[in-house]
Amino acid sequence: MKFQSKAFKTVEDESDSISLTEEELAAMYALNLSDNPRLDKVRDLFLIGANTGLRFSDFTTIKPHNLKKVIDEYNLEIIQPLR
């Protein structure tokens, strides 16, 4: 309950919120990077992270068994380890 003490101080600081728009993500998705497989994979992983909110360490370990087909679409099922 130390936060209720008069000695407890909060610090406020302005921050910039930097994010990409849906249009910017779509433009990135549309890029033809087939001549550079490394960039193609990096772009795909970035877009997975941007669209799921998963941690880098989680979305880089996605395997085919994490994708579950439900009717006409796929769902990503992943259990994040506790940290």
A tleap script that builds the chain and sets N, CA, C and O, in Angstrom:
source leaprc.protein.ff14SB
mol = sequence {
  NMET LYS PHE GLN SER LYS ALA PHE LYS THR
  VAL GLU ASP GLU SER ASP SER ILE SER LEU
  THR GLU GLU GLU LEU ALA ALA MET TYR ALA
  LEU ASN LEU SER ASP ASN PRO ARG LEU ASP
  LYS VAL ARG ASP LEU PHE LEU ILE GLY ALA
  ASN THR GLY LEU ARG PHE SER ASP PHE THR
  THR ILE LYS PRO HIE ASN LEU LYS LYS VAL
  ILE ASP GLU TYR ASN LEU GLU ILE ILE GLN
  PRO LEU CARG
}
set mol.1.N position { 0.819 -1.195 0.000 }
set mol.1.CA position { 0.000 0.000 0.000 }
set mol.1.C position { 0.865 1.262 0.000 }
set mol.1.O position { 0.400 2.341 0.369 }
set mol.2.N position { 2.127 1.120 -0.416 }
set mol.2.CA position { 3.030 2.259 -0.431 }
set mol.2.C position { 2.557 3.361 -1.374 }
set mol.2.O position { 2.903 4.528 -1.191 }
set mol.3.N position { 1.764 2.992 -2.386 }
set mol.3.CA position { 1.312 4.003 -3.338 }
set mol.3.C position { 0.367 5.016 -2.688 }
set mol.3.O position { 0.146 6.090 -3.249 }
set mol.4.N position { -0.189 4.701 -1.529 }
set mol.4.CA position { -1.072 5.636 -0.841 }
set mol.4.C position { -0.306 6.630 0.034 }
set mol.4.O position { -0.891 7.578 0.558 }
set mol.5.N position { 0.973 6.417 0.188 }
set mol.5.CA position { 1.807 7.300 1.001 }
set mol.5.C position { 1.991 8.648 0.306 }
set mol.5.O position { 2.019 8.712 -0.923 }
set mol.6.N position { 2.118 9.724 1.084 }
set mol.6.CA position { 2.361 11.049 0.509 }
set mol.6.C position { 3.744 11.119 -0.130 }
set mol.6.O position { 3.997 11.988 -0.965 }
set mol.7.N position { 4.638 10.216 0.252 }
set mol.7.CA position { 5.978 10.196 -0.313 }
set mol.7.C position { 5.998 9.582 -1.715 }
set mol.7.O position { 6.974 9.730 -2.451 }
set mol.8.N position { 4.923 8.899 -2.072 }
set mol.8.CA position { 4.841 8.263 -3.384 }
set mol.8.C position { 4.574 9.325 -4.447 }
set mol.8.O position { 3.632 10.108 -4.329 }
set mol.9.N position { 5.412 9.347 -5.488 }
set mol.9.CA position { 5.261 10.335 -6.554 }
set mol.9.C position { 5.123 9.630 -7.890 }
set mol.9.O position { 5.771 8.616 -8.150 }
set mol.10.N position { 4.282 10.175 -8.714 }
set mol.10.CA position { 4.158 9.656 -10.073 }
set mol.10.C position { 4.875 10.604 -11.015 }
set mol.10.O position { 4.892 11.819 -10.817 }
set mol.11.N position { 5.455 10.028 -12.025 }
set mol.11.CA position { 6.176 10.816 -13.013 }
set mol.11.C position { 5.386 10.759 -14.313 }
set mol.11.O position { 5.014 9.684 -14.784 }
set mol.12.N position { 5.140 11.918 -14.876 }
set mol.12.CA position { 4.444 11.983 -16.155 }
set mol.12.C position { 5.386 12.534 -17.197 }
set mol.12.O position { 6.160 13.454 -16.934 }
set mol.13.N position { 5.314 11.965 -18.376 }
set mol.13.CA position { 6.171 12.400 -19.459 }
set mol.13.C position { 5.407 12.230 -20.766 }
set mol.13.O position { 4.722 11.227 -20.961 }
set mol.14.N position { 5.522 13.195 -21.646 }
set mol.14.CA position { 4.863 13.085 -22.941 }
set mol.14.C position { 5.588 12.040 -23.771 }
set mol.14.O position { 6.804 11.876 -23.675 }
set mol.15.N position { 4.821 11.345 -24.580 }
set mol.15.CA position { 5.432 10.366 -25.475 }
set mol.15.C position { 4.758 10.457 -26.837 }
set mol.15.O position { 3.618 10.904 -26.959 }
set mol.16.N position { 5.477 10.030 -27.836 }
set mol.16.CA position { 4.934 9.989 -29.182 }
set mol.16.C position { 4.396 8.590 -29.428 }
set mol.16.O position { 5.067 7.598 -29.144 }
set mol.17.N position { 3.200 8.517 -29.950 }
set mol.17.CA position { 2.626 7.234 -30.318 }
set mol.17.C position { 2.838 7.050 -31.815 }
set mol.17.O position { 2.253 7.765 -32.629 }
set mol.18.N position { 3.663 6.102 -32.161 }
set mol.18.CA position { 3.988 5.877 -33.561 }
set mol.18.C position { 3.347 4.562 -33.989 }
set mol.18.O position { 3.586 3.513 -33.390 }
set mol.19.N position { 2.539 4.636 -35.022 }
set mol.19.CA position { 1.899 3.422 -35.514 }
set mol.19.C position { 1.692 3.528 -37.017 }
set mol.19.O position { 1.717 4.618 -37.588 }
set mol.20.N position { 1.489 2.387 -37.642 }
set mol.20.CA position { 1.222 2.356 -39.072 }
set mol.20.C position { -0.279 2.283 -39.307 }
set mol.20.O position { -1.010 1.691 -38.514 }
set mol.21.N position { -0.738 2.890 -40.402 }
set mol.21.CA position { -2.153 2.830 -40.759 }
set mol.21.C position { -2.441 1.511 -41.469 }
set mol.21.O position { -1.523 0.813 -41.898 }
set mol.22.N position { -3.709 1.181 -41.588 }
set mol.22.CA position { -4.106 -0.025 -42.332 }
set mol.22.C position { -3.620 0.073 -43.785 }
set mol.22.O position { -3.211 -0.929 -44.372 }
set mol.23.N position { -3.666 1.271 -44.355 }
set mol.23.CA position { -3.220 1.470 -45.736 }
set mol.23.C position { -1.720 1.217 -45.868 }
set mol.23.O position { -1.274 0.616 -46.846 }
set mol.24.N position { -0.944 1.671 -44.891 }
set mol.24.CA position { 0.502 1.444 -44.923 }
set mol.24.C position { 0.828 -0.040 -44.778 }
set mol.24.O position { 1.736 -0.545 -45.439 }
set mol.25.N position { 0.092 -0.735 -43.918 }
set mol.25.CA position { 0.301 -2.175 -43.770 }
set mol.25.C position { -0.089 -2.905 -45.053 }
set mol.25.O position { 0.585 -3.852 -45.455 }
set mol.26.N position { -1.176 -2.471 -45.697 }
set mol.26.CA position { -1.612 -3.094 -46.951 }
set mol.26.C position { -0.577 -2.863 -48.056 }
set mol.26.O position { -0.307 -3.761 -48.854 }
set mol.27.N position { -0.005 -1.667 -48.100 }
set mol.27.CA position { 1.026 -1.380 -49.101 }
set mol.27.C position { 2.256 -2.247 -48.868 }
set mol.27.O position { 2.876 -2.717 -49.822 }
set mol.28.N position { 2.607 -2.459 -47.612 }
set mol.28.CA position { 3.738 -3.313 -47.283 }
set mol.28.C position { 3.446 -4.756 -47.711 }
set mol.28.O position { 4.321 -5.443 -48.238 }
set mol.29.N position { 2.215 -5.206 -47.479 }
set mol.29.CA position { 1.797 -6.559 -47.855 }
set mol.29.C position { 1.873 -6.748 -49.372 }
set mol.29.O position { 2.216 -7.830 -49.849 }
set mol.30.N position { 1.556 -5.705 -50.118 }
set mol.30.CA position { 1.514 -5.778 -51.577 }
set mol.30.C position { 2.897 -5.746 -52.223 }
set mol.30.O position { 3.019 -6.005 -53.420 }
set mol.31.N position { 3.930 -5.435 -51.461 }
set mol.31.CA position { 5.277 -5.382 -52.029 }
set mol.31.C position { 5.691 -6.741 -52.572 }
set mol.31.O position { 5.494 -7.765 -51.918 }
set mol.32.N position { 6.263 -6.746 -53.763 }
set mol.32.CA position { 6.784 -7.983 -54.337 }
set mol.32.C position { 8.241 -8.125 -53.926 }
set mol.32.O position { 9.120 -7.459 -54.472 }
set mol.33.N position { 8.481 -8.985 -52.973 }
set mol.33.CA position { 9.838 -9.213 -52.481 }
set mol.33.C position { 10.326 -10.620 -52.824 }
set mol.33.O position { 11.241 -11.140 -52.186 }
set mol.34.N position { 9.711 -11.228 -53.832 }
set mol.34.CA position { 10.038 -12.610 -54.171 }
set mol.34.C position { 11.488 -12.774 -54.631 }
set mol.34.O position { 12.028 -13.879 -54.571 }
set mol.35.N position { 12.121 -11.698 -55.085 }
set mol.35.CA position { 13.519 -11.791 -55.499 }
set mol.35.C position { 14.476 -11.777 -54.301 }
set mol.35.O position { 15.676 -12.006 -54.457 }
set mol.36.N position { 13.941 -11.507 -53.111 }
set mol.36.CA position { 14.765 -11.499 -51.896 }
set mol.36.C position { 14.012 -12.266 -50.799 }
set mol.36.O position { 13.283 -11.662 -50.013 }
set mol.37.N position { 14.185 -13.593 -50.745 }
set mol.37.CA position { 13.431 -14.423 -49.797 }
set mol.37.C position { 13.582 -13.981 -48.336 }
set mol.37.O position { 12.643 -14.109 -47.550 }
set mol.38.N position { 14.753 -13.464 -47.975 }
set mol.38.CA position { 14.966 -13.016 -46.595 }
set mol.38.C position { 14.049 -11.850 -46.262 }
set mol.38.O position { 13.394 -11.853 -45.220 }
set mol.39.N position { 13.996 -10.845 -47.147 }
set mol.39.CA position { 13.114 -9.700 -46.913 }
set mol.39.C position { 11.650 -10.110 -46.973 }
set mol.39.O position { 10.819 -9.573 -46.241 }
set mol.40.N position { 11.338 -11.054 -47.839 }
set mol.40.CA position { 9.967 -11.561 -47.952 }
set mol.40.C position { 9.515 -12.147 -46.620 }
set mol.40.O position { 8.403 -11.878 -46.166 }
set mol.41.N position { 10.371 -12.942 -45.995 }
set mol.41.CA position { 10.037 -13.563 -44.708 }
set mol.41.C position { 9.964 -12.518 -43.591 }
set mol.41.O position { 9.061 -12.563 -42.756 }
set mol.42.N position { 10.915 -11.577 -43.577 }
set mol.42.CA position { 10.919 -10.533 -42.549 }
set mol.42.C position { 9.641 -9.701 -42.637 }
set mol.42.O position { 9.021 -9.398 -41.618 }
set mol.43.N position { 9.251 -9.335 -43.857 }
set mol.43.CA position { 8.022 -8.563 -44.054 }
set mol.43.C position { 6.805 -9.332 -43.527 }
set mol.43.O position { 5.962 -8.774 -42.824 }
set mol.44.N position { 6.729 -10.620 -43.879 }
set mol.44.CA position { 5.601 -11.437 -43.434 }
set mol.44.C position { 5.555 -11.533 -41.906 }
set mol.44.O position { 4.485 -11.413 -41.309 }
set mol.45.N position { 6.702 -11.747 -41.281 }
set mol.45.CA position { 6.737 -11.827 -39.824 }
set mol.45.C position { 6.348 -10.494 -39.184 }
set mol.45.O position { 5.642 -10.468 -38.176 }
set mol.46.N position { 6.808 -9.395 -39.768 }
set mol.46.CA position { 6.441 -8.078 -39.246 }
set mol.46.C position { 4.926 -7.892 -39.308 }
set mol.46.O position { 4.318 -7.414 -38.350 }
set mol.47.N position { 4.317 -8.267 -40.434 }
set mol.47.CA position { 2.872 -8.091 -40.595 }
set mol.47.C position { 2.088 -8.990 -39.638 }
set mol.47.O position { 1.035 -8.593 -39.139 }
set mol.48.N position { 2.591 -10.189 -39.383 }
set mol.48.CA position { 1.937 -11.060 -38.401 }
set mol.48.C position { 1.979 -10.388 -37.033 }
set mol.48.O position { 0.974 -10.350 -36.323 }
set mol.49.N position { 3.135 -9.862 -36.669 }
set mol.49.CA position { 3.262 -9.176 -35.389 }
set mol.49.C position { 2.374 -7.956 -35.304 }
set mol.49.O position { 1.736 -7.723 -34.278 }
set mol.50.N position { 2.323 -7.169 -36.374 }
set mol.50.CA position { 1.515 -5.951 -36.376 }
set mol.50.C position { 0.024 -6.258 -36.277 }
set mol.50.O position { -0.731 -5.490 -35.680 }
set mol.51.N position { -0.399 -7.370 -36.858 }
set mol.51.CA position { -1.826 -7.695 -36.879 }
set mol.51.C position { -2.293 -8.537 -35.702 }
set mol.51.O position { -3.493 -8.606 -35.434 }
set mol.52.N position { -1.375 -9.173 -35.001 }
set mol.52.CA position { -1.779 -10.019 -33.874 }
set mol.52.C position { -1.437 -9.419 -32.522 }
set mol.52.O position { -2.096 -9.723 -31.527 }
set mol.53.N position { -0.423 -8.577 -32.468 }
set mol.53.CA position { 0.016 -8.032 -31.191 }
set mol.53.C position { 0.852 -9.015 -30.388 }
set mol.53.O position { 1.134 -8.781 -29.213 }
set mol.54.N position { 1.250 -10.118 -31.022 }
set mol.54.CA position { 2.086 -11.092 -30.325 }
set mol.54.C position { 3.494 -10.549 -30.128 }
set mol.54.O position { 3.966 -9.700 -30.884 }
set mol.55.N position { 4.143 -11.057 -29.103 }
set mol.55.CA position { 5.544 -10.713 -28.883 }
set mol.55.C position { 6.389 -11.340 -29.992 }
set mol.55.O position { 6.033 -12.378 -30.551 }
set mol.56.N position { 7.525 -10.686 -30.303 }
set mol.56.CA position { 8.421 -11.195 -31.335 }
set mol.56.C position { 8.785 -12.652 -31.065 }
set mol.56.O position { 8.765 -13.480 -31.976 }
set mol.57.N position { 9.112 -12.960 -29.831 }
set mol.57.CA position { 9.529 -14.325 -29.487 }
set mol.57.C position { 8.404 -15.333 -29.694 }
set mol.57.O position { 8.672 -16.522 -29.869 }
set mol.58.N position { 7.149 -14.880 -29.676 }
set mol.58.CA position { 6.025 -15.787 -29.899 }
set mol.58.C position { 5.689 -15.932 -31.384 }
set mol.58.O position { 5.466 -17.048 -31.855 }
set mol.59.N position { 5.650 -14.822 -32.130 }
set mol.59.CA position { 5.236 -14.975 -33.520 }
set mol.59.C position { 6.337 -15.532 -34.415 }
set mol.59.O position { 6.055 -15.964 -35.533 }
set mol.60.N position { 7.573 -15.532 -33.952 }
set mol.60.CA position { 8.638 -16.153 -34.749 }
set mol.60.C position { 8.704 -17.662 -34.533 }
set mol.60.O position { 9.479 -18.348 -35.199 }
set mol.61.N position { 7.898 -18.184 -33.609 }
set mol.61.CA position { 7.890 -19.627 -33.368 }
set mol.61.C position { 6.586 -20.282 -33.812 }
set mol.61.O position { 6.328 -21.435 -33.467 }
set mol.62.N position { 5.761 -19.564 -34.572 }
set mol.62.CA position { 4.506 -20.126 -35.071 }
set mol.62.C position { 4.820 -21.294 -36.003 }
set mol.62.O position { 5.687 -21.195 -36.872 }
set mol.63.N position { 4.113 -22.388 -35.810 }
set mol.63.CA position { 4.261 -23.599 -36.617 }
set mol.63.C position { 2.926 -23.905 -37.289 }
set mol.63.O position { 1.891 -23.382 -36.875 }
set mol.64.N position { 2.939 -24.750 -38.326 }
set mol.64.CA position { 1.676 -25.086 -39.017 }
set mol.64.C position { 0.579 -25.607 -38.083 }
set mol.64.O position { -0.603 -25.374 -38.336 }
set mol.65.N position { 0.954 -26.308 -37.010 }
set mol.65.CA position { -0.080 -26.838 -36.112 }
set mol.65.C position { -0.782 -25.729 -35.308 }
set mol.65.O position { -1.804 -25.985 -34.671 }
set mol.66.N position { -0.241 -24.502 -35.333 }
set mol.66.CA position { -0.897 -23.381 -34.655 }
set mol.66.C position { -2.067 -22.822 -35.462 }
set mol.66.O position { -2.872 -22.054 -34.935 }
set mol.67.N position { -2.164 -23.202 -36.732 }
set mol.67.CA position { -3.270 -22.732 -37.577 }
set mol.67.C position { -4.368 -23.787 -37.600 }
set mol.67.O position { -4.131 -24.931 -37.988 }
set mol.68.N position { -5.554 -23.403 -37.187 }
set mol.68.CA position { -6.695 -24.312 -37.133 }
set mol.68.C position { -7.763 -23.833 -38.109 }
set mol.68.O position { -8.206 -22.686 -38.042 }
set mol.69.N position { -8.174 -24.719 -39.020 }
set mol.69.CA position { -9.198 -24.349 -39.996 }
set mol.69.C position { -10.571 -24.429 -39.347 }
set mol.69.O position { -10.944 -25.445 -38.761 }
set mol.70.N position { -11.316 -23.328 -39.466 }
set mol.70.CA position { -12.679 -23.248 -38.957 }
set mol.70.C position { -13.544 -22.771 -40.116 }
set mol.70.O position { -13.483 -21.610 -40.521 }
set mol.71.N position { -14.336 -23.674 -40.631 }
set mol.71.CA position { -15.185 -23.440 -41.802 }
set mol.71.C position { -14.299 -22.964 -42.965 }
set mol.71.O position { -13.518 -23.757 -43.490 }
set mol.72.N position { -14.398 -21.711 -43.374 }
set mol.72.CA position { -13.639 -21.231 -44.534 }
set mol.72.C position { -12.492 -20.307 -44.159 }
set mol.72.O position { -11.999 -19.569 -45.012 }
set mol.73.N position { -12.058 -20.330 -42.914 }
set mol.73.CA position { -10.964 -19.457 -42.505 }
set mol.73.C position { -10.055 -20.191 -41.532 }
set mol.73.O position { -10.384 -21.270 -41.039 }
set mol.74.N position { -8.925 -19.594 -41.271 }
set mol.74.CA position { -7.974 -20.172 -40.325 }
set mol.74.C position { -7.874 -19.279 -39.092 }
set mol.74.O position { -7.883 -18.052 -39.189 }
set mol.75.N position { -7.780 -19.917 -37.949 }
set mol.75.CA position { -7.553 -19.215 -36.689 }
set mol.75.C position { -6.165 -19.571 -36.193 }
set mol.75.O position { -5.706 -20.705 -36.333 }
set mol.76.N position { -5.512 -18.586 -35.614 }
set mol.76.CA position { -4.201 -18.806 -35.029 }
set mol.76.C position { -4.402 -19.128 -33.555 }
set mol.76.O position { -4.947 -18.320 -32.803 }
set mol.77.N position { -3.960 -20.309 -33.149 }
set mol.77.CA position { -4.058 -20.711 -31.755 }
set mol.77.C position { -2.649 -20.840 -31.198 }
set mol.77.O position { -1.853 -21.667 -31.644 }
set mol.78.N position { -2.368 -20.011 -30.224 }
set mol.78.CA position { -1.023 -20.014 -29.640 }
set mol.78.C position { -1.160 -19.779 -28.138 }
set mol.78.O position { -1.966 -18.956 -27.703 }
set mol.79.N position { -0.386 -20.489 -27.367 }
set mol.79.CA position { -0.360 -20.300 -25.913 }
set mol.79.C position { 0.952 -19.615 -25.580 }
set mol.79.O position { 2.029 -20.163 -25.815 }
set mol.80.N position { 0.853 -18.421 -25.036 }
set mol.80.CA position { 2.053 -17.682 -24.692 }
set mol.80.C position { 2.583 -18.175 -23.345 }
set mol.80.O position { 1.839 -18.270 -22.369 }
set mol.81.N position { 3.877 -18.485 -23.308 }
set mol.81.CA position { 4.455 -18.894 -22.019 }
set mol.81.C position { 4.492 -17.725 -21.049 }
set mol.81.O position { 4.637 -16.572 -21.455 }
set mol.82.N position { 4.362 -18.027 -19.782 }
set mol.82.CA position { 4.461 -16.982 -18.764 }
set mol.82.C position { 5.898 -16.510 -18.674 }
set mol.82.O position { 6.834 -17.300 -18.797 }
set mol.83.N position { 6.061 -15.234 -18.463 }
set mol.83.CA position { 7.423 -14.678 -18.373 }
set mol.83.C position { 7.584 -14.031 -17.030 }
set mol.83.O position { 8.650 -13.495 -16.726 }
savepdb mol mol.pdb
quit
